[in-house]
C-alpha cells in the first residue's frame, strides 16, 4: 500500500464488506464458543431473533421512526440557524470578532448537561429532545462553517473585485459557492453527532424511541435487543451517510474537479 494512493470503487466495496464479515465472525466465535457469557453479550442469532420480535410484536418500527424524526427535526433547526451565522462570521471579520468568543465557549458545553434545565423549561415532550439535539449541533456547525468560509482562496475574491463585484456579489457568487461543498460535508458529519445526542435525550423521560427501547432492554438484561438497537442506529447512519454523499456529488459537481 502507498500512502494516499487511490483505490477502485470495487476494491473499496470489497474491503468494506470484508471488515463486517470479520467483525461478525469474531463476534460469533466469542459468543457461540462460550468465551463470553450470554448475559453480557448475546450471539448474532439471538440478536436477530430478538430484533425480529421487537419489530413484529413490540412496535419497534415506530420507535425507529420517531427517533429519525427527532434527529432530523433538531438537526434542521440547528442548520437553518447556524449555516447563515457561520457564513457571516467567515465573511465579515467584525461579526467574527463579536460572536467567536461566545461560540467557542458554547461549543464545549455538553448537550447532556442541559437536559435537567430543558426538562424544566420544555417538559419531557418532543421539544425537550429537539432542543438537546439543537444545542449539541448548532455551535459546532457555526464554527466549522465560519472556518470554511474564511478559508476560501483570496485570489477568487480579488478576481471578483477586479471584475467589479460588490460585497453582496462576493458573498453570493464567490464565498458561498466555493464553500458550499465543504458546508454540505460539515452537515454530514454533524448529523452523525446528532444521533449521539438523541439517544442521550431518549434515555431520560422518554416513552418512545430507540434510546427508550435500549433503556427498557437494559432493565431486562436483554443484551440481544440492546445490540439490535445499536446496529439499527449504525445502519440508518450508513444509509444517511451514503445519501448525503450522493446528494453532495449531485448538487456540487464542481467539487469533484
Secondary structure, DSSP 8 states (H G I E B T S, - for coil): --TT----HHHHHHHHHHHHHHHHHHHHHHHHTTSS-TTT---HHHHHHHHHHHHHHS-HHHHHHHHHHHHHHHHHHHHHHHHHHHHHHHH-HHHHHHHHHHHHHHTTS-GGGGHHHHHHHHTTSHHHHHHHHHHHHHHHHHHHHHHHHHTS-HHHHHHHHHTT--HHHHIIIIIHHHHHHHHHHHHHHHHHHHHHHHHHHHHSS-SSSHHHHHHHHHHTT-HHHHHHHHHHHHHHHHHHHHHHHHHHHHH-GGGG-
